[in-house]
Each structure stands twice: as C-alpha cells, then as structure tokens.
Amino acid sequence: MHAATEQLPDTESTPYRGLLPGTGPRLTPRIVTTRSLTSHVHSLAGPSGSSGPAFVLLPGIGMSHRYYRRLQVLLSRHGDTHAMDLPGFGGTPTPDRQLSIANYAHHIAETLEKMGVSRAVVIGHSMGTQFATELAVQYPELVSHVVLLGPVVDPVRRTVRQQTLALGLDGLRESPLRNAIVFTDYARSGLRWYLTELPVMMAYDLQAQMALVAQPVLVIRGSRDPVAPRDWCEKLAATAPNGRFLEIPGKPHVVQHGGAARTAAGILEVAVS
C-alpha cells in the first residue's frame, strides 16, 4: 500500500506556543521499576469521563519528557498522556549494561502494564521511533497506532560522523528554548550512557521492522529537518502496510516542540475517530 502524503499549512495555534517546562497543567510523576530497569513517567490526565485513547510519548537518545511538553498538553485534551524518561535518560538510574531496542520495548511494555495502560497510541521521536516500532511489533495488542517523529537512522547516513553533522546543523535551526532543553538533558544523561547506546541506535534497521508493523503508522517530519530527510521518511511510510506521511513546513528535527499544534492535529486525525 502506498503511503498517503499530506502537507499542513504553515500556521501554528498560539495557546501553548510559548509554554515553558514547569508551567501549565501539572504533570503527575511516577517512578516505575521493572526487574532492574527504572523509568520516570510523567502523566497528564485526559478530560473527565473521556473515552479517548491513551498517548505514550517516547523520547530520543539522551532526552527526557521535557521536550514533549507542548505536544503532551495538546494531546491531553483528548486522552490520558504518559511521557517516559527511559532507563539512563532524563535523570533515571543508569543501567549496568548496554540495552538493545528490544530491551527497551520489553521494559516499556512492562511499565505500561504496571500503570494499567492496556492500549495506546505510541509516539516516538528520533531514537524513540525505534522503541515505538519495536513495541508495536513485539506487543501488537498494546499499540493501536504508531507515530514516528523525525525517525532515525537513514541508511544512507549510517555513520556517527554523518549523524553528528546533521544534529549540529539542526541545532542552528532550533529555538534557544529547545536547545536549552536538549543540552541540559544530555548533561543529565551523561556522555558515558549516550555513547553506550549510540551504537544500538545506529545499528537498528527501522525500515525492515516497519514492514512488520500491522497498526496504522504516521511518519511526521519538519521540512527543515536535516536528521530525517524527506525521501527517507516517505520510504518508511510506504514500507508500512498502513502508512501515511506528513510534513510540517518550516520546522526542524524536534517538530513536536516548534510545531506542536500541527503535530497534534496530524496525530489526532489518524488516531481519534
């Protein structure tokens, strides 16, 4: 099946455009340990009596829930939202061993089970797209829809040098607030764990796994994203049995921050009937 391609107009709604971490609706934090791995989950409840879906937000390498703040607030108008700081990232305890993408997926599934989440729209950014995809393949009953924001790693750029250059270029295109969040999150995770998990991210064959995802898939990128090129994102959406592609004009890699309203609208269009 060919992926549906769509481009939303270059407008951003204003209610949460300037929302800073730590402002707005208060997140409910929870520490969840499964076996020897610990995640910090930051939740916002949906509307009282809502029958909307649950949304699970998975960050990329080195990152925390904080850069999902704007998107999480918008999605919480339609259902419960859970943004996860995964093991080793966002100030969580650092594991004593390297974790594979499958290890992360198993931990996420067990964490959601402990929290009573039985079905969810799973949203991943950057390396988080790998976690989301693996979760959908290994635990199909848990995942209703898969949303990939700025997916990695484009196979024609599968070297650390190429990824580093792309991330450096992206930093020049992001807002000062986004860069402040990213750099402080990297510092909290530490260089050792980042370098431990970097080879895992680089080696994961996202496109091969995408062919195994039975759920509806939405691939989103910002038009100025140097990390997730358009042709790569379109190829991923076309590889999924039920895939769609959405490009948000003028936004770089962390599209859920600078383009939160349009990202939320795209997700809601496919995930909420």
C-alpha positions, 0 to 999 in steps of 0.5 A, spaced: 500 500 500 502 506 498 503 511 503 498 517 503 502 524 503 499 530 506 502 537 507 499 542 513 499 549 512 504 553 515 500 556 521 501 554 528 495 555 534 498 560 539 495 557 546 501 553 548 506 556 543 510 559 548 509 554 554 515 553 558 517 546 562 514 547 569 508 551 567 501 549 565 497 543 567 501 539 572 504 533 570 503 527 575 510 523 576 511 516 577 517 512 578 516 505 575 521 499 576 521 493 572 526 487 574 532 492 574 530 497 569 527 504 572 523 509 568 520 516 570 513 517 567 510 523 567 502 523 566 497 528 564 490 526 565 485 526 559 478 530 560 473 527 565 469 521 563 473 521 556 473 515 552 479 517 548 485 513 547 491 513 551 498 517 548 505 514 550 510 519 548 517 516 547 523 520 547 530 520 543 537 518 545 539 522 551 532 526 552 527 526 557 519 528 557 521 535 557 521 536 550 514 533 549 511 538 553 507 542 548 505 536 544 503 532 551 498 538 553 495 538 546 494 531 546 491 531 553 485 534 551 483 528 548 486 522 552 490 520 558 498 522 556 504 518 559 511 521 557 517 516 559 524 518 561 527 511 559 532 507 563 539 512 563 535 518 560 532 524 563 535 523 570 533 515 571 538 510 574 543 508 569 543 501 567 549 496 568 549 494 561 548 496 554 540 495 552 538 493 545 531 496 542 528 490 544 530 491 551 527 497 551 520 495 548 520 489 553 521 494 559 516 499 556 511 494 555 512 492 562 511 499 565 505 500 561 502 494 564 504 496 571 500 503 570 494 499 567 495 502 560 492 496 556 492 500 549 495 506 546 497 510 541 505 510 541 509 516 539 516 516 538 521 521 536 528 520 533 531 514 537 524 513 540 521 511 533 525 505 534 522 503 541 515 505 538 516 500 532 519 495 536 513 495 541 508 495 536 511 489 533 513 485 539 506 487 543 501 488 537 495 488 542 498 494 546 499 499 540 493 501 536 497 506 532 504 508 531 507 515 530 514 516 528 517 523 529 523 525 525 525 517 525 532 515 525 537 512 522 537 513 514 541 508 511 544 512 507 547 516 513 549 510 517 555 513 520 556 517 527 560 522 523 554 523 518 549 523 524 553 528 528 553 533 522 546 533 521 544 534 529 549 540 529 546 543 523 539 542 526 541 545 532 542 552 528 535 551 526 532 550 533 529 555 538 534 557 544 528 554 548 529 547 545 536 547 545 536 549 552 532 543 553 536 538 549 543 540 552 541 540 559 538 533 558 544 530 555 548 533 561 543 529 565 544 523 561 551 523 561 556 522 555 558 515 558 550 512 557 549 516 550 555 513 547 553 506 550 547 506 546 549 510 540 551 504 537 544 500 538 541 506 535 545 506 529 545 499 528 537 498 528 534 497 521 527 501 522 525 500 515 525 492 515 521 492 522 516 497 519 514 492 514 512 488 520 508 493 523 500 491 522 497 498 526 496 504 522 503 508 522 504 516 521 511 518 519 511 526 521 517 530 519 519 538 519 521 540 512 527 543 515 529 537 518 536 535 516 536 528 521 530 525 517 530 527 510 524 527 506 525 521 501 527 517 507 521 518 511 516 517 505 520 510 504 518 508 511 511 510 510 510 506 504 514 500 507 508 500 512 502 496 510 498 502 513 502 508 512 501 515 511 506 521 511 506 528 513 510 534 513 510 540 517 513 546 513 518 550 516 520 546 522 526 542 524 528 535 527 524 536 534 517 538 530 513 536 536 516 542 540 516 548 534 510 545 531 506 542 536 499 544 534 500 541 527 503 535 530 497 534 534 492 535 529 496 530 524 496 525 530 489 526 532 486 525 525 489 518 524 488 516 531 481 519 534 475 517 530 
